[in-house]
Amino acid sequence: MKNKTNYLVFGLLLTSLLISAQEKQTEKAKEAFEDLAYAPAIEKYETLVEKGYTAKQIYENLGDANYQNAKYSEAATWYSKLFRDGGADVNPDYMYKYAQSLKSTQEYQAADIWMEKFRAAKGGDVRATKIADNSNYLEKIEKQSNRYEIKNLGINSTASDFAPAYKGEQLVFSTARDSGNLARYIHEWNNQPFLNLYSASPVSDDFANAVRLDRSANKKTHESSAVFTKDGATVYFTRNNSKNGNFSRDDEGVSRLKIYRAKVENDIWSYITELPFNSDDYSCAHPTLSPDEGKLYFASDMPGSVGNSDIFVVNLNSDGSIGAPVNLGNVINTEARETFPYVTTKNVLYFASDGHPGLGGLDVFATAIEDMGNLNIVNVGKPVNGTQDDFSFIINEETKKGFFASNRDGGQGSDDIYSLIENKEIDLTCSTVVDGIVKDKETNEPLAGAKITIFNSTDEIVAETNSGDDGTFTLDGDCRDVDYKIIASKEDYNDVDKMFAVVRANDTEGIELKLEKTIKRATVGSDLVKYLNLEPVYFDLDKAEIRPDASVTILKVLEYMKAFPDMKVQVQSHTDVKAGKLYNMKLSQKRAENTVAYLVANGIDTSRISGEGFGKTKLTNECSTRESCPDEKHQENRRSEFIVVE
């Protein structure tokens, strides 16, 4: 019995030690992951898996670590295991990242299935609405494709080269070649100093003589993503939070990214200062200038961001001060990554994103930002975009030449810089299709030749067309998320209008506009009140004055008579039975005279209007005695009629 007890104790102790060892290994892997040291985290987690350890968090972190390092095929493998073994409580965001990873392996059909699952699980997400609105995204991307010629530059190294920038004829870029450290930098850089800024000179259709910028620019920190003013005298650039040229970390051990400004003279950088919106609690990176250099655009995960990183803008005031950051909004920004903005001389914003529908990883997108209320986000297509990360796009709109970076297969290193030539300008116009049909209201038959006009919320004409032989129409509308008014008009018909709204640049289909024929001349003997379907002209008990509600009807009769200048009308006025015959006859005559006077006072010639009182001789109901009806029924007899006599 004693031996059995010893074996049991030993077994429990061994099990406890194994569990403790697993917990320590898991904790070390988690620490590496949370320190953004993704490569070591992947190695540690994979070791755990090889030993047979499985856990939801292991698969989540393995997937994310590979995703952040742009190893999308590996990320897809771990996300697949996560959904297979992780249970029903997996965060829907992993569905999105799984779909994105599948795109990078060109498994678009499977990716679309998981995107649809993500949309169903998280319908309010900006990315979900973009999925719903762009089910044919691959077709749209194909239409924008094949506009560029691209070439891998000779200045690339076996390390990471990216973030090209213009400085006169020089090309300034960021590189990891000094240390060979290939850690990713897009959002979560690791804490090792390795990125420096280099410049290269143009040689024929390539660049050569890549040299490291002066040490006044490159410190013992990451330096990246520079943008120079047109005169080359000022530069804005990205650097890790630093103190005395060395890394400065926050309480979590992370050195945040910050944007700095410096003066440049003879390639020496001086007066280096960080911009006031930087913080030790979040990152700001990848600055670019507006054409007039009065605004600075950048990427950040500061409070108020929609997603992992958003694009913001600040004003650069003439006195040297800098305004407050403004988020560009959720037409551009999503819950994923929007980064590496670049603004051209024509106010076209290029940026990288994995939140808009793309081919996999980060894709390059463009939108005209001259009118922020009418944005159209366009994927620039192949060959700039592919299944991996494509980013840091810049272009000279005059020469049609530019550059971008990509980690696609066939390059020289982790990320390479490619030159590009734009052979066909990108189409950034935004329009929505508005279609419908015009019909005759009475017959329901289609009406050809009706004029169709769309007005925006400020009554400006957006588009015009005419209905075809079958009554249908199609025109291009606006993309703004506002209400619009569409008006149909045709000779011999009254105009008709209808309101409709554009939401997220979706088309508006099936608008039906029914036109009613212009009112024809009433026949002799018609009562215009009934003919025009107007409210009756009533009088108060024992009164002959025109009531306010009656004046509305009388004025409509007046307008109708003006449409037919030769028409003559007799006002026939009546009373109820509550008084004697003579009294009622006089009262009804007074009512007729007052009604005629009202029309004459408002422009009807006396030759066209006459009046006669009929007392209680023409009742409209059964109220023949005072007691036979309540007062509201007697009211129906206290009236004026407008009878066409010629």
Salt bridges, closest charged atoms under 4 A:
GLU34 OE2 - LYS30 NZ 3.97
GLU60 OE2 - LYS56 NZ 3.21
ASP64 OD1 - LYS97 NZ 2.85
ASP85 OD2 - ARG84 NH2 2.98
ASP93 OD1 - LYS122 NZ 2.95
ASP93 OD1 - ARG127 NH2 2.90
GLU116 OE2 - ARG119 NH2 2.59
ASP125 OD2 - LYS122 NZ 3.86
ASP125 OD2 - ARG127 NH2 2.91
ASP133 OD2 - ARG504 NE 2.73
GLU139 OE2 - LYS143 NZ 3.83
GLU142 OE1 - LYS382 NZ 3.39
ASP161 OD1 - ARG177 NH2 2.73
ASP178 OD2 - ARG212 NH1 3.62
ASP205 OD1 - LYS151 NZ 3.32
ASP206 OD2 - LYS151 NZ 3.95
GLU223 OE2 - ARG239 NE 2.85
ASP250 OD2 - ARG256 NE 2.95
GLU252 OE1 - ARG256 NH2 3.78
ASP267 OD1 - LYS167 NZ 3.99
GLU274 OE2 - LYS258 NZ 3.42
ASP280 OD1 - LYS258 NZ 2.72
GLU293 OE2 - LYS230 NZ 3.71
GLU335 OE1 - ARG127 NE 3.81
ASP354 OD2 - ARG337 NE 2.68
ASP371 OD2 - ARG480 NH2 2.31
ASP389 OD2 - ARG184 NH2 2.90
ASP390 OD1 - ARG408 NH2 2.77
ASP415 OD1 - ARG184 NH1 2.87
GLU422 OE2 - ARG147 NH1 3.59
GLU422 OE1 - LYS400 NZ 3.85
GLU464 OE2 - LYS451 NZ 3.48
ASP478 OD2 - ARG480 NE 3.47
GLU512 OE2 - LYS439 NZ 3.02
ASP540 OD1 - ARG547 NH1 2.74
ASP549 OD2 - ARG547 NH2 3.01
ASP566 OD1 - ARG521 NH1 2.81
ASP576 OD2 - ARG638 NH1 2.71
ASP631 OD1 - LYS578 NZ 2.55
ASP631 OD1 - ARG638 NH1 3.61
GLU636 OE2 - LYS633 NZ 3.64
GLU641 OE1 - HIS574 NE2 3.20
GLU641 OE2 - ARG639 NE 3.11
GLU646 OE1 - LYS568 NZ 3.87
